[in-house]
Amino acid sequence: MGKTAFMFPGQGAQYVGMGKDFYEQIPVSREMFELAGKASGLDVAALCFEENEQINITEYTQIAMLATEVAMLKAIEEKGFRPDVTAGLSLGEYGALAASGVMSAEDVFKVVRQRGIYMQEAVPNGGAMVAVLGLDTAVIEQICEETEGFVSIANYNCPGQIVITGEEAAAQAAVEKLTAAGAKRCVPLKVSGPFHSPMLAGAGEKLAKELEHVTIGEIKIPYIANVTADYVTDKAEVKPLLEKQVSSSVRWQQTVERMIADGVDTFVEIGPGKTLSGFMRKISRDVKVVNVEKVEDMEKLQELMS
């Protein structure tokens, strides 16, 4: 019998209207949106469902995305579905923490509200992120190391897609070298800063202080951390890893490969869009993948897991 993983996307997949059908049709999902609003001091339902510009600003995007993911998670759990393992990309790791039992929904909402603020505040002038397509990972790593200034790998998304992050001038210099080395495309990302770079270490330090007020529960469902691409087995590791995560590379491809090596053959993406499902097709075509972003998608889950 194979294993099932729940996985949660990060920033970039958000859109106005995400999760609205869950809010309107499923009481436990509505409770989660309301809890997110109470914990963050924002009208999270309005942020997610009504036309606004804030939804694409980091300090608001993060709580909006997480509220939607947890609202969907609770609806899925109410149907009796449980994963064998869980993981999330960047912000999505907090969805995984909620699924694993490590942090309560209220605590993940409080922490992520502050995480969004700290990351927004820490953004230096002249930061950039660029998706590098169609170039060997080792070549990208070497070029980042050799480029003057701050530039490093933000995300190992899937084979053929790596995101670099850092100072704008350094990132541009790296792009020129990457293009010369044979990259198919280098696509600047529409983000408000060089996330997952050492330039955001200060945001991680502030987040660590916020985490001091949070109780870490037992790990009821195994989860894999972005920083290590491995299971977190000791709850004492949770807070230090979350602090590092803000300024460290997200090892998503390695995370998925670790789960597959451990016998996971069914992956359920919970949240807006199909970003992670798209990555899965490039990481392995030998596993089953389903995404849940609409109420009716839970029927696909029923078929897959029955």
N, C-alpha and C positions, 0 to 999 in steps of 0.2 A: 504493500500500500504506500503510495507516494505521500509527500507532505505538501501542505499549502502555506503560502506566504501572503500576508497582507502588506502592501507597499503604498506609500503616500508621497505625492509629488511636492515639489517646492515652488518657490515664486516663479512667475512667468506664465502659469497656467490659468491665472485668475480671469474672470470675466463677470460683468454685471448680470445678475440673475442666477449665478451658481448656487445650487442647493435650495432654490426657492420651492420646488415641488416637495422636497423633504420637509421643509418648514411648514408648508400648508397641509400636508397629508399625514405626517407621522409625529405624534405628540412628543416622543422622546427626542426627536431631532429639533423640534421647536424649543424644547427645554435647553438644549445645548447652545443654540443661538442666543437664547435669553441669558444663559449662564455666562457666555462669552461677553455679552454686553455688560453684565453686572461686574464681572472680573476686570474688564478693561476700561470701564467708564465711557464706553462708546455705544452708539446705536449700531450694533454690528449687523442687524438685519437690514437696516437702511443702507449700510455700506455695501452689503452684498447684493441687494435686490434693486436699488434705485440708481438711476444714472448719476454718476459722480466721477470726479477726477481723482479723488483720494485713493480709490481702489488700486491705483497703479503706483502709489507712493509707499515706499518700503514700510514705514512705521504703521501704515494702515493695511497694506497688503497682507502682512504676515498674520495678523489676528483674523482677518477676513478669510484667508485660505484655511487656517487651522480650524476655525469655527465650523466651516463647511465640511472639512474632512472628519472632524469628530462627530458632527451631526450625522453624517453618513455611516460612520463606524458604529455608532450606537444603534442605528436602525438595523444594521446587519447583525450585530450581536443579539438584538432582540429576537431575530429570526432563528437564533441558536447556532450561528456560524462562528467558529473560532479558528484562528490560524495556528500552525505549528511554530511559526517564526514570523517576525515582523521587522520592517526597516522602512526608512523614509529618506528622501533626498533633501539634504540641507534642512530647511524649515520643516519638511515632511518627517524628519526624525522625531519631532514632537508628537505627531500623530501616532508614530510607532510606540513612543513612550506611553501614550494613553492606552493603546491596544495591549501593551505588555503588562500593564498594572503598576508600572514603576512610579508614575505620577498621576494624580487625580486630574480630571478634566478641568476643574477650577484652577489648579496649580499650573497646568500647561498653558491655559489662557493668560493667567497673570504674567508668567515668565515670558511668553512670546510677545505680549504687548510691550514689555520693557525691552526685549531683544530687538524688536523692530525700531524702537526709539533710539536705542544705543547704536545700532548699525547705521541708522540715518544720520545721527549726530557725528559719528566717527568718519563719515565719508570725507576724504580730503579732496581738495580741488584737483582736477586733472586725473582722476582715476578712470580706468576702462576695463572692459571685459570683451573678449573676442572668441568666438567659436572657430576652431581650426578643424577643417574637414579633410579627410582623406590623406593623412600623414601618419607615419609610424610614431607611436607614443615615445619611444626612446629618443627619436630625433627631436621631437618637441621639447622634451625634458632637457636635452643637451643645449638646444638653442636658448631656452629660458635661462639656463645657468650661465651661458656665455654672454648674454646681453647685459649691457651696463644699466644700472638702475634697478628698481623693484619690478620684476615680472616673474610670475610663477604659474603653476597649474592650479586652477580653481576646481575644475570638475573633470574626473575621468568618467564620461557618460556611457560610452559604448565604443566598440571598435570603429575607428574612423571619425570619432567626434570627441575632441578634447576642448575644454574652455580654458583660456589663459586669462590672467588677471594681474593688475598692477598699475603703475604710473602710466599715464597716457603716452608720454614720449617713449618710455621703455617698451610698452606694448606695441606701439607703432613700429619701432625698430625691430622688434621680434617678428612682427607680421611680414616685414620686408624679407627677413632671412627665411622665414617659414615658406613664403611664396616661392622664393628662389630654390628652396630645398624640395619643392614639388607638392606643396599643399594644394588640393583642388580648389578650396575656397577658404577665405578668412572673413567671417561675418561679425561685424561689431554688434554687441548686444545692447538693447535699449534698457539699460539699468542705471541706477542713480549712484553707483560707486563700484570700486574694485573689491567685491565681496570675495570671501575665502582667500584673502591674501594677508600676509603679515602686517599690512598697513592697518588692519582692523583689530589688531591685538588689544587695543584699548577698550574696544566694545566688549571683548571677551572678559576682560578684567572687571568691567562694570556688571556684566551678566553674572559673574561668579558671586558678587556681593548679593545680587538678587536671589540667587539660588541658595544662599545661606538660610533663607526663610522657608525653604521648601522641604517637605518630608519626602524622602525617597522610600518607596515601598519595595516589597520583595518582587523579584523578577518572575512573574507568574507565567509569562510567555516569552521565550527567548527573543532577544532583539540584537541587531547588528548595528554597530556604530559607524558613522561616516569616516571618522578619523582613522580607524584601524581596519575597517572592512572585516571585522571579526566579532564574535559574540561577546557581549558584556556579561561576565559571570559573577562579578562582585558588585553589589550596589554602591560600594564606596567609590567605584570608578566613574559612576554616572556624571556627577557634577564636573569633575576635571575634564572629562571628554567633551561635555557640552560647552565648557569655556573655550577649549581648543578648537572646537568645530567652526567657530565664527571666522577664524583666521587660517584654518588648515584646508588642505585639498579634500574635496568630497570624492571618496573612492567608490563611486556607485557601480561601475562595471565589476570591480573586484568583490563588492558586496553581493551582487547577484550571482557571480560565479561561486562564491563561498556557499550560498544557499543551495545552488544546484548540486555542488559537490556533496552536500549534506543530505541529498535525496529529495529536495523540493522540486516538484514537477508541475505545480499549479500556482500561478501568480495572480493575485487580485489587486488591481490598482484602484484605490479608493480616493476620490477627489475629482476636481475639475480637469477636463481634458484627457488626452491619451499620451502624454509625453513619455511616461515610463513604459507604457505598452509599446511605443515606438522603439525605445531603446532595447526592449526585450527581443524584438525581432532581429536585431543586429548582434545581440549577445548569444542567443540560442533560439533556434527554431524547433527544438525538441521538447519544449515545454508548453503547457496550456496557459493562455493569458486572457483575462477578462477585466474590463474596467467598469466600475460602478460610479456613475455621476448623475444618473436619473433614477427615480423610484422604480421604473420598469426594468432597469438593469439588474435589479435584485432577482428577477426571474431567471436571467442567464446564470447568475450565481447558484441558484437552486438547482438548475440542470447540471452545472459543472460539478457541484459538490455532493450531489445525491448518488 
